[in-house]
């Protein structure tokens, strides 16, 4: 018997089990308790944020430089509605390590809760400079789109209130706003969205011209809504300069499509100078509806000529590229633009998806499908948005929050509003100058 016990002990020691059994025995004898960090993480998982906060604060007394614990503490503070404390905890972490997902998310959400949207946007933007491909990045990109769309709408309201104090800058660079097309004639009732799609396509083309700036589409649309012109369009030259002053544009492209009985369309386009409402015709012609893509290009080049701009070979080549020759695909794209403008990201995504399906080579539709999909995720209420991403953060176990989806070119878009024509219509447009983020003297 004694020989058997000796041999058994040697076997345990040789397999490394002896040390583990001894350690287990020590835990049972001494009654060791879990570390405060573990207690904090467990409290986070069950939603007991007060207990999590207490555990993390205890841990930080012993190790004040533990960044992970600090970030988790900020998360607990946010969920306890202690937004100032959360910002104070998370800001130093985010400044030192913008790629810390926990710090970026809860710092941004804390600023949102305090209605400091620019600070929230800055937190999300800094994170996106370090990560462009993860699920977290896609959600934060969508949040930026949602926040900026709301900001533009709010600025439109303020612009109308402050209209009497605004002065148009006539000494700066050329700033162009492309007004939604008026659509008239037999059968035009079902084609109203076409007016916005055509305007978006021309805005995108004009963006290729480095010597001018283009007003964001959503800013223009929001001004229309505020002055009750969205439904009737801009047909009176006396009304157009008012819109130009409100969005800070010194030149306005005003166009119309009239459907004819023979399935052709009559096109009239011109440029209105905001300063004195002077109108200069750019194009008056007819074409087949099926050649809508050619109509759009004809208008673009006519407007550029009327503005007196001499294109470089590179600019001309970029404008000459045809996004789609499929009229049905362009109509779906136009409906997506219309839905995007009114904040219906779900419907917009469905329309852009349909456009891309009808023409797999329609890259602008694919880009907007990605934008609208991200915006749909980012427009969730704060509690739902936080809950979606929380499961993948440190301290709460693995989850879908940080899984890698198909790559998206997100970094290129973070420095501009989602309504920039480049973002609306071009996949992966590089960050830079060329878009007018204007609105008179609004702070």
C-alpha positions as CSV (number, residue, x, y, z in Angstrom):
1,X,0.0,0.0,0.0
2,X,2.8,2.4,0.9
3,X,4.5,1.6,-2.3
4,X,1.4,2.4,-4.3
5,X,1.0,5.8,-2.6
6,X,4.6,6.6,-3.4
7,X,4.2,5.7,-7.0
8,X,1.0,7.7,-7.3
9,X,2.6,10.8,-5.9
10,X,5.5,10.5,-8.3
11,X,3.0,10.2,-11.2
12,X,1.1,13.3,-10.1
13,X,4.4,15.3,-9.8
14,X,5.6,14.1,-13.1
15,X,2.5,15.2,-15.0
16,X,2.5,18.7,-13.4
17,X,-0.8,18.0,-11.5
18,X,0.7,18.2,-8.1
19,X,1.4,21.9,-8.2
20,X,-2.2,22.5,-9.4
21,X,-3.6,20.5,-6.6
22,X,-1.5,22.3,-4.1
23,X,-2.6,25.7,-5.4
24,X,-6.2,24.6,-5.3
25,X,-5.8,23.5,-1.7
26,X,-4.2,26.8,-0.7
27,X,-7.2,28.7,-2.2
28,X,-9.6,26.5,-0.3
29,X,-7.6,26.8,3.0
30,X,-7.0,30.6,2.8
31,X,-10.4,31.5,1.4
32,X,-8.9,33.8,-1.3
33,X,-11.5,36.1,-3.0
34,X,-11.6,37.2,-6.6
35,X,-9.6,40.4,-7.5
36,X,-11.6,43.6,-7.6
37,X,-11.1,43.7,-11.4
38,X,-12.8,40.4,-11.8
39,X,-15.6,41.6,-9.5
40,X,-16.0,44.7,-11.6
41,X,-16.2,42.8,-14.9
42,X,-18.8,40.4,-13.4
43,X,-20.8,43.4,-12.2
44,X,-20.6,44.9,-15.7
45,X,-21.9,41.7,-17.2
46,X,-25.0,41.7,-15.0
47,X,-25.6,45.4,-15.3
48,X,-24.7,46.3,-11.7
49,X,-22.8,49.5,-12.5
50,X,-22.6,50.8,-9.0
51,X,-20.8,47.6,-7.9
52,X,-18.6,47.7,-11.0
53,X,-17.6,51.3,-10.2
54,X,-16.8,50.4,-6.6
55,X,-14.7,47.4,-7.6
56,X,-12.8,49.4,-10.3
57,X,-12.1,52.3,-7.9
58,X,-10.7,49.8,-5.4
59,X,-8.4,48.3,-8.0
60,X,-7.2,51.7,-9.1
61,X,-6.1,52.6,-5.6
62,X,-3.7,49.7,-5.8
63,X,-2.7,50.3,-9.5
64,X,-3.6,53.8,-10.6
65,X,-2.0,53.4,-14.0
66,X,-4.1,50.4,-15.2
67,X,-5.7,51.8,-18.4
68,X,-8.1,48.9,-18.9
69,X,-9.6,49.4,-15.4
70,X,-9.8,53.2,-16.0
71,X,-11.7,52.7,-19.2
72,X,-14.0,50.2,-17.6
73,X,-14.6,52.7,-14.8
74,X,-15.6,55.3,-17.3
75,X,-18.0,52.9,-18.8
76,X,-19.6,52.3,-15.4
77,X,-19.8,56.0,-14.7
78,X,-21.5,56.6,-18.1
79,X,-24.2,54.0,-17.3
80,X,-24.7,55.6,-13.9
81,X,-25.4,58.9,-15.7
82,X,-22.2,60.4,-14.2
83,X,-21.3,62.0,-17.5
84,X,-18.8,64.6,-16.2
85,X,-17.0,62.0,-14.2
86,X,-16.9,59.6,-17.2
87,X,-15.4,62.4,-19.4
88,X,-12.8,63.2,-16.8
89,X,-11.9,59.5,-16.6
90,X,-11.9,58.7,-20.3
91,X,-10.5,61.8,-21.9
92,X,-6.8,61.2,-20.9
93,X,-7.0,57.6,-22.1
94,X,-8.5,58.7,-25.4
95,X,-6.0,61.4,-25.9
96,X,-3.1,59.0,-25.2
97,X,-4.6,56.0,-27.1
98,X,-7.3,57.0,-29.6
99,X,-7.6,53.3,-30.6
100,X,-9.0,52.3,-27.1
101,X,-12.5,51.3,-28.2
102,X,-14.0,51.5,-24.7
103,X,-12.7,55.0,-24.1
104,X,-13.8,56.2,-27.5
105,X,-17.3,54.8,-27.4
106,X,-18.2,56.0,-23.9
107,X,-16.4,59.3,-24.2
108,X,-18.4,60.1,-27.3
109,X,-21.7,58.9,-25.7
110,X,-21.0,60.9,-22.6
111,X,-20.6,64.0,-24.7
112,X,-23.8,63.2,-26.6
113,X,-25.6,62.9,-23.3
114,X,-24.4,66.4,-22.4
115,X,-25.5,67.6,-25.9
116,X,-21.9,68.5,-26.8
117,X,-22.1,67.0,-30.3
118,X,-18.9,68.4,-31.7
119,X,-16.9,66.8,-28.8
120,X,-18.7,63.5,-29.4
121,X,-17.9,63.7,-33.1
122,X,-14.2,64.4,-32.3
123,X,-14.0,61.3,-30.1
124,X,-15.5,59.1,-32.8
125,X,-13.3,60.6,-35.5
126,X,-10.1,60.1,-33.5
127,X,-10.9,56.5,-33.1
128,X,-11.6,56.0,-36.8
129,X,-8.1,57.3,-37.6
130,X,-6.8,54.1,-35.9
131,X,-9.4,51.6,-37.2
132,X,-11.3,51.5,-40.5
133,X,-12.3,47.8,-40.8
134,X,-13.9,46.6,-37.5
135,X,-17.6,46.4,-36.6
136,X,-16.9,49.2,-34.0
137,X,-15.5,51.4,-36.8
138,X,-18.6,50.8,-39.0
139,X,-20.9,51.7,-36.2
140,X,-19.0,54.8,-35.2
141,X,-18.9,55.9,-38.8
142,X,-22.7,55.5,-38.9
143,X,-23.0,57.5,-35.7
144,X,-21.1,60.3,-37.3
145,X,-23.4,60.3,-40.3
146,X,-26.5,60.4,-38.1
147,X,-25.1,63.1,-35.8
148,X,-24.0,65.3,-38.7
149,X,-27.3,65.0,-40.5
150,X,-29.1,66.2,-37.4
151,X,-26.6,69.0,-37.0
152,X,-27.1,70.2,-40.6
153,X,-30.9,70.2,-40.0
154,X,-30.5,72.2,-36.8
155,X,-28.2,74.7,-38.5
156,X,-30.8,75.2,-41.3
157,X,-33.3,76.2,-38.6
158,X,-30.9,78.7,-37.1
159,X,-30.0,80.0,-40.6
160,X,-33.6,81.0,-41.3
161,X,-33.9,82.6,-37.8
162,X,-30.7,84.6,-38.4
163,X,-31.4,85.4,-42.1
164,X,-31.7,89.1,-41.6
165,X,-28.2,89.3,-40.2
166,X,-26.5,87.2,-42.9
167,X,-24.2,88.7,-45.5
168,X,-23.1,86.9,-48.6
169,X,-19.3,86.8,-49.1
170,X,-18.8,87.9,-52.7
171,X,-15.0,88.1,-52.5
172,X,-14.3,84.4,-51.6
173,X,-14.0,81.4,-53.9
174,X,-16.9,80.3,-56.2
175,X,-19.4,78.4,-54.1
176,X,-22.1,76.5,-56.1
177,X,-25.3,75.0,-55.0
178,X,-27.2,72.6,-57.3
179,X,-30.9,72.9,-56.7
180,X,-33.1,69.9,-57.0
181,X,-34.6,69.7,-60.5
182,X,-38.2,70.5,-61.1
183,X,-39.9,67.6,-62.8
184,X,-43.1,68.3,-64.8
185,X,-45.2,66.9,-67.7
186,X,-47.3,63.8,-68.2
187,X,-46.4,61.0,-65.8
188,X,-44.1,63.1,-63.7
189,X,-45.9,62.5,-60.4
190,X,-44.2,59.2,-60.0
191,X,-40.8,60.6,-60.9
192,X,-40.3,63.4,-58.4
193,X,-37.3,61.7,-56.8
194,X,-35.5,62.0,-60.2
195,X,-35.1,65.7,-59.5
196,X,-32.9,65.0,-56.5
197,X,-31.0,62.2,-58.2
198,X,-30.1,64.5,-61.1
199,X,-29.0,67.2,-58.7
200,X,-26.8,64.8,-56.7
201,X,-25.2,63.5,-59.9
202,X,-24.3,67.0,-61.1
203,X,-23.0,68.0,-57.7
204,X,-20.7,65.0,-57.8
205,X,-19.4,66.0,-61.2
206,X,-18.9,69.6,-60.1
207,X,-16.9,68.4,-57.1
208,X,-14.3,67.2,-59.5
209,X,-13.5,70.8,-60.3
210,X,-10.9,72.0,-57.9
211,X,-11.6,75.7,-58.4
212,X,-15.1,75.6,-57.0
213,X,-16.8,74.5,-53.8
214,X,-20.1,72.6,-53.7
215,X,-22.7,73.0,-51.0
216,X,-23.8,69.8,-49.3
217,X,-27.0,68.4,-50.6
218,X,-28.6,67.8,-47.2
219,X,-27.8,71.4,-46.1
220,X,-29.6,72.7,-49.2
221,X,-32.6,70.3,-48.7
222,X,-32.9,71.3,-45.1
223,X,-33.1,75.0,-46.0
224,X,-35.8,74.2,-48.5
225,X,-37.8,72.5,-45.8
226,X,-37.4,75.4,-43.4
227,X,-38.6,78.0,-45.9
228,X,-41.4,75.7,-47.2
229,X,-40.1,75.4,-50.7
230,X,-39.3,71.7,-50.7
231,X,-42.6,70.6,-52.3
232,X,-42.8,73.2,-55.0
233,X,-39.2,73.4,-56.0
234,X,-37.3,76.6,-56.9
235,X,-38.8,77.9,-60.1
236,X,-38.9,81.6,-59.3
237,X,-35.5,83.3,-59.7
238,X,-36.6,85.8,-57.0
239,X,-36.7,82.9,-54.5
240,X,-33.5,81.3,-55.5
241,X,-31.1,84.0,-54.2
242,X,-32.6,83.7,-50.8
243,X,-31.7,80.1,-50.7
244,X,-28.2,81.0,-52.0
245,X,-27.7,83.4,-49.1
246,X,-28.9,80.9,-46.5
247,X,-26.4,78.2,-47.7
248,X,-23.6,80.6,-48.5
249,X,-23.6,80.0,-52.3
250,X,-22.8,82.7,-54.8
251,X,-24.0,80.6,-57.8
252,X,-27.0,78.4,-58.0
253,X,-27.7,75.8,-60.7
254,X,-31.4,75.8,-61.5
255,X,-32.7,73.1,-63.8
256,X,-35.9,71.5,-64.9
257,X,-37.1,68.3,-66.8
258,X,-40.4,68.3,-68.6
259,X,-41.7,65.0,-69.9
260,X,-43.2,65.1,-73.4
261,X,-45.9,62.9,-74.8
262,X,-43.4,61.1,-77.1
263,X,-41.4,59.8,-74.1
264,X,-38.8,62.5,-74.7
265,X,-37.7,65.1,-72.1
266,X,-37.2,68.8,-72.5
267,X,-34.3,70.1,-70.5
268,X,-33.8,73.7,-69.3
269,X,-30.8,74.6,-67.1
270,X,-29.2,77.8,-66.1
271,X,-27.1,79.6,-63.4
272,X,-28.5,82.2,-61.0
273,X,-26.1,84.7,-59.4
274,X,-27.1,85.1,-55.8
275,X,-26.0,88.7,-55.5
276,X,-28.4,90.2,-58.0
277,X,-30.6,87.2,-59.1
278,X,-29.1,87.5,-62.6
279,X,-30.0,84.4,-64.6
280,X,-27.8,83.0,-67.4
281,X,-29.2,80.1,-69.5
282,X,-26.8,77.1,-69.8
283,X,-28.7,74.5,-71.8
284,X,-32.1,74.2,-73.6
285,X,-32.6,71.0,-75.5
286,X,-34.5,67.8,-75.8
287,X,-33.4,64.2,-75.5
288,X,-34.8,60.7,-75.0
289,X,-35.6,59.7,-71.5
290,X,-33.6,56.5,-71.9
291,X,-30.5,58.6,-72.4
292,X,-30.9,60.3,-69.1
293,X,-27.2,59.8,-68.3
294,X,-26.3,61.8,-71.4
295,X,-28.7,64.6,-70.3
296,X,-27.0,64.8,-67.0
297,X,-23.5,65.1,-68.6
298,X,-24.8,67.7,-71.1
299,X,-26.1,69.9,-68.2
300,X,-22.9,69.5,-66.2
301,X,-20.6,70.7,-69.0
302,X,-23.0,73.5,-70.0
303,X,-23.1,74.8,-66.4
304,X,-19.3,74.6,-66.2
305,X,-19.0,76.6,-69.4
306,X,-21.5,79.2,-68.1
307,X,-19.5,79.6,-64.9
308,X,-16.5,80.4,-67.1
309,X,-14.4,77.5,-65.8
310,X,-11.6,76.0,-67.9
311,X,-11.3,72.3,-67.0
312,X,-8.0,70.5,-66.8
313,X,-7.7,67.2,-68.8
314,X,-7.9,65.3,-65.5
315,X,-11.1,67.1,-64.4
316,X,-12.7,66.6,-67.8
317,X,-11.9,62.9,-67.8
318,X,-13.3,62.5,-64.3
319,X,-16.6,64.2,-65.2
320,X,-17.0,62.2,-68.5
321,X,-17.2,58.9,-66.6
322,X,-20.7,57.5,-66.8
323,X,-21.9,56.1,-63.5
324,X,-24.7,54.1,-65.1
325,X,-26.6,53.8,-68.3
326,X,-29.4,51.9,-66.6
327,X,-32.3,54.2,-66.2
328,X,-34.1,51.9,-63.7
329,X,-30.9,51.8,-61.6
330,X,-30.6,55.5,-61.6
331,X,-34.3,55.9,-60.6
332,X,-33.7,53.6,-57.6
333,X,-30.6,55.6,-56.8
334,X,-32.7,58.8,-56.9
335,X,-35.3,57.4,-54.6
336,X,-32.4,56.4,-52.2
337,X,-31.2,60.0,-52.2
338,X,-34.7,61.3,-51.5
339,X,-35.0,58.8,-48.6
340,X,-31.6,59.7,-47.2
341,X,-32.5,63.4,-47.2
342,X,-35.5,62.8,-45.0
343,X,-33.5,60.5,-42.6
344,X,-35.2,57.2,-43.7
345,X,-32.0,55.3,-43.8
346,X,-33.7,51.9,-44.0
347,X,-35.6,52.8,-47.2
348,X,-32.5,54.5,-48.6
349,X,-30.5,51.4,-48.1
350,X,-33.1,49.2,-49.8
351,X,-33.2,51.6,-52.8
352,X,-29.4,51.8,-53.2
353,X,-29.2,48.0,-52.9
354,X,-31.8,47.8,-55.7
355,X,-29.8,50.2,-57.8
356,X,-26.6,48.2,-57.4
357,X,-28.4,45.0,-58.2
358,X,-29.8,46.4,-61.4
359,X,-26.4,47.7,-62.4
360,X,-23.5,45.9,-60.6
361,X,-21.1,48.4,-62.0
362,X,-22.9,51.4,-60.4
363,X,-20.2,52.3,-57.9
364,X,-21.9,55.4,-56.6
365,X,-25.0,53.3,-55.6
366,X,-22.7,50.8,-53.9
367,X,-21.0,53.6,-51.9
368,X,-24.3,55.0,-50.8
369,X,-25.5,51.6,-49.8
370,X,-22.6,51.3,-47.4
371,X,-23.3,54.9,-46.2
372,X,-27.0,54.3,-45.6
373,X,-26.3,50.9,-43.9
374,X,-23.8,52.5,-41.5
375,X,-26.2,55.4,-40.9
376,X,-29.0,53.0,-40.1
377,X,-26.9,51.3,-37.4
378,X,-25.7,54.6,-36.1
379,X,-29.1,56.2,-35.8
380,X,-30.3,53.8,-33.0
381,X,-31.2,55.4,-29.7
382,X,-28.1,55.8,-27.4
383,X,-29.1,53.0,-25.1
384,X,-29.5,50.5,-28.0
385,X,-26.4,51.8,-29.8
386,X,-24.3,51.3,-26.6
387,X,-25.8,47.9,-26.0
388,X,-25.0,46.7,-29.5
389,X,-21.3,47.5,-29.1
390,X,-20.8,46.7,-25.4
391,X,-20.7,42.9,-25.7
392,X,-17.4,43.0,-27.6
393,X,-15.6,45.3,-25.3
394,X,-12.9,44.2,-22.7
395,X,-14.4,42.9,-19.5
396,X,-17.7,41.7,-20.9
397,X,-16.7,38.7,-22.8
398,X,-16.4,38.0,-26.5
399,X,-19.2,39.1,-28.7
400,X,-20.1,40.4,-32.2
401,X,-19.1,44.0,-31.4
402,X,-15.6,43.8,-32.6
403,X,-15.8,41.1,-35.3
404,X,-14.3,42.1,-38.6
405,X,-16.9,42.7,-41.4
406,X,-16.0,43.3,-45.0
407,X,-13.6,46.3,-45.1
408,X,-15.0,49.7,-45.7
409,X,-13.1,52.8,-46.6
410,X,-14.1,54.8,-43.6
411,X,-11.1,57.0,-42.8
412,X,-11.5,58.9,-46.0
413,X,-15.0,60.1,-44.9
414,X,-14.5,61.2,-41.3
415,X,-13.4,64.8,-42.0
416,X,-16.5,65.8,-43.9
417,X,-20.3,65.7,-43.6
418,X,-22.1,62.7,-45.1
419,X,-23.9,65.0,-47.4
420,X,-20.7,66.0,-49.2
421,X,-21.3,65.0,-52.9
422,X,-18.1,63.0,-52.7
423,X,-19.4,60.9,-49.9
424,X,-22.8,60.6,-51.4
425,X,-21.8,59.4,-54.7
426,X,-18.2,58.2,-54.8
427,X,-16.7,55.2,-53.0
428,X,-13.6,56.0,-51.2
429,X,-13.3,59.7,-52.1
430,X,-10.2,61.1,-50.5
431,X,-10.4,63.6,-47.7
432,X,-9.4,67.1,-48.6
433,X,-10.8,70.4,-49.7
434,X,-13.6,71.2,-52.1
435,X,-16.8,71.1,-50.1
436,X,-18.4,74.2,-48.7
437,X,-19.5,73.7,-45.1
438,X,-21.3,77.0,-45.1
439,X,-24.2,78.7,-43.5
440,X,-23.7,82.4,-43.2
441,X,-22.9,83.7,-39.8
442,X,-24.1,80.8,-37.8
443,X,-21.7,79.9,-35.1
